[in-house]
Amino acid sequence: MLQYYEQPDDVAAAFGRQLTTEQWMQISQAKDTYNQVLFTAPLVAVNVAHPLLAEIGDELDDRRRVFTFLCGHDSNLASVAAALGIEDYALPQSVEQGVPVGAKLVFERWSDEAGNRYARVRMVYQSTDQLRGLTLLTPQNPPMSYDLTLRGLQRNADGLYSYEDVRARIQEATDAYDQLEQDYPQELAEAA
């Protein structure tokens, strides 16, 4: 996939072959499947995502915080998404449907004039054309943004979740990590 993004010549990018967009999507699906197998099984996701989810929860709760940037890999984004119960999605204008190169998982806090708090979870990424064209991202040429759906939670008319619902979901995922020790004491002892 990196060759595809770094090499402007389509045939050279495909190591001498002429591939269609659908074939590039199939190649990407192999990478995504590898990520899913390694990092998104429920018990694995809860375990792998735990430190990052705990930090995300702390940062969201800190009302003094205007912006926080936590850096990770596609595996981190995949495990966090799985631990939070984010529904399957297909990203527009990307050959990578899971976690595109350089993607950001964005948690936003919102509030209205009455003081009600809301949250939004999005995948922000460059389109395939932006990546391949080395296009500078600007307000006139922004990255792609895709709202993610948290299984079982309801959005309001503005497409936002209740902050309390999102924060509770993050807490459920972090608590699930602690539950692993109670549910699998023998397996954890043997693994140590």
C-alpha positions in Angstrom: 0.0 0.0 0.0 2.8 2.4 0.8 4.3 1.8 -2.7 0.9 2.7 -4.2 0.9 6.0 -2.3 4.6 6.9 -2.9 4.8 5.9 -6.5 2.9 8.2 -8.9 3.2 5.8 -11.8 0.4 3.3 -11.5 2.3 0.4 -13.2 5.5 1.0 -11.2 3.4 1.2 -8.0 2.0 -2.2 -8.8 5.4 -3.7 -9.5 4.9 -3.8 -13.3 1.2 -4.7 -13.3 -1.8 -2.6 -14.2 -4.2 -2.9 -11.2 -7.7 -1.5 -10.8 -8.9 0.5 -7.8 -10.9 -2.6 -6.8 -7.7 -4.7 -6.9 -5.9 -2.1 -4.7 -8.9 -2.3 -2.3 -8.5 -6.1 -2.2 -4.8 -5.7 -1.4 -5.8 -3.2 1.3 -8.4 -5.7 2.6 -5.6 -8.2 3.2 -3.8 -5.7 5.4 -7.1 -4.8 7.2 -7.9 -8.5 7.8 -4.4 -9.0 9.3 -5.1 -6.0 11.7 -8.5 -7.4 12.5 -7.2 -10.9 13.3 -4.4 -9.5 15.5 -6.1 -6.5 17.3 -9.9 -6.5 17.1 -11.0 -9.8 18.7 -13.0 -8.6 21.7 -10.7 -9.9 24.4 -7.6 -8.7 22.6 -9.0 -5.3 21.8 -10.0 -4.7 25.4 -6.5 -5.7 26.5 -4.5 -3.9 23.8 -6.6 -0.7 23.8 -6.7 -0.3 27.6 -3.9 2.2 28.2 -5.0 4.4 25.3 -8.7 4.2 26.3 -7.8 5.2 29.9 -5.8 8.2 28.6 -8.6 9.2 26.2 -11.1 9.1 29.0 -8.9 11.2 31.3 -8.3 13.8 28.5 -12.0 14.0 27.7 -12.8 14.6 31.3 -10.3 17.4 31.7 -12.4 20.5 31.0 -9.3 22.7 30.8 -8.1 20.7 27.8 -8.9 22.3 24.5 -6.8 19.9 22.3 -5.0 16.7 23.0 -3.0 14.7 20.4 -2.1 11.1 21.1 -0.1 9.3 18.5 -0.3 5.6 17.6 -0.5 3.1 14.8 -3.3 1.6 12.7 -3.3 -1.3 15.2 -4.1 1.2 18.0 -7.0 2.7 16.1 -8.3 -0.7 15.2 -8.2 -2.0 18.8 -9.8 1.2 20.3 -12.6 1.1 17.7 -13.2 -2.6 18.4 -13.2 -2.1 22.2 -15.6 0.8 21.9 -18.0 -1.2 19.7 -17.7 1.0 16.6 -19.8 -0.4 13.8 -18.3 -1.5 10.6 -17.8 1.3 8.1 -16.7 1.9 4.5 -14.6 5.1 4.1 -15.4 7.2 1.0 -12.6 8.0 -1.4 -10.2 5.6 0.1 -8.8 2.2 -1.0 -8.2 1.5 2.6 -11.5 0.8 4.3 -10.3 0.0 7.8 -7.7 2.4 9.0 -6.0 4.4 6.2 -2.4 5.4 6.3 -2.1 8.5 8.6 -5.7 8.3 9.8 -6.8 10.0 13.0 -9.5 8.8 15.4 -11.0 12.1 16.7 -13.1 12.5 19.8 -14.8 15.8 20.0 -16.5 17.4 23.0 -19.4 19.8 22.3 -21.8 21.7 24.5 -24.9 23.8 23.9 -25.9 27.1 25.4 -27.9 25.2 28.1 -24.8 23.4 29.2 -25.7 20.0 27.8 -22.6 18.1 26.7 -22.2 16.0 23.6 -19.6 14.0 21.9 -18.7 13.0 18.3 -16.3 10.3 17.1 -14.8 10.6 13.6 -12.2 9.0 11.4 -10.2 11.8 9.8 -8.0 10.7 6.9 -6.6 11.7 3.5 -8.3 10.4 0.4 -6.4 8.1 -1.8 -6.0 11.0 -4.4 -4.7 13.3 -1.7 -2.2 10.8 -0.5 -1.0 9.8 -4.0 -1.0 13.4 -5.2 1.0 14.6 -2.1 -1.7 17.3 -1.9 -1.3 19.9 0.8 -4.3 19.9 3.2 -5.8 23.3 3.6 -9.2 24.7 4.6 -10.0 24.7 0.8 -8.7 21.1 0.5 -9.5 19.5 3.9 -9.0 15.8 4.8 -11.9 13.4 4.6 -14.0 13.1 7.7 -16.3 10.2 8.5 -18.6 10.0 11.5 -18.3 6.6 13.3 -21.3 4.9 14.8 -21.1 3.5 18.3 -23.2 0.3 18.4 -26.3 0.8 20.6 -25.9 4.5 21.2 -28.4 7.1 19.8 -27.4 10.3 18.1 -29.4 13.5 18.5 -30.7 15.6 15.5 -27.3 17.2 15.1 -25.6 13.8 14.8 -24.0 14.0 18.2 -24.0 11.5 21.1 -24.7 12.3 24.7 -21.3 13.0 26.3 -22.3 10.8 29.2 -23.1 7.9 26.9 -19.7 8.1 25.1 -17.9 8.5 28.4 -19.7 5.5 29.8 -18.8 3.4 26.7 -15.1 4.3 27.2 -15.4 3.4 30.9 -17.1 0.1 30.1 -14.2 -0.7 27.8 -11.6 0.2 30.4 -13.5 -1.8 33.1 -13.6 -4.8 30.7 -9.8 -4.9 31.0 -10.0 -5.3 34.8 -12.6 -8.0 34.3 -10.2 -10.1 32.3 -8.2 -11.0 35.4 -11.3 -12.2 37.2 -12.7 -14.1 34.2 -9.4 -15.7 33.1 -7.2 -16.1 36.2 -5.7 -19.5 35.2 -5.0 -18.4 31.6 -3.3 -15.2 32.7 -1.2 -17.0 35.3 0.0 -19.5 32.7 0.7 -16.7 30.2 2.9 -14.9 32.8 
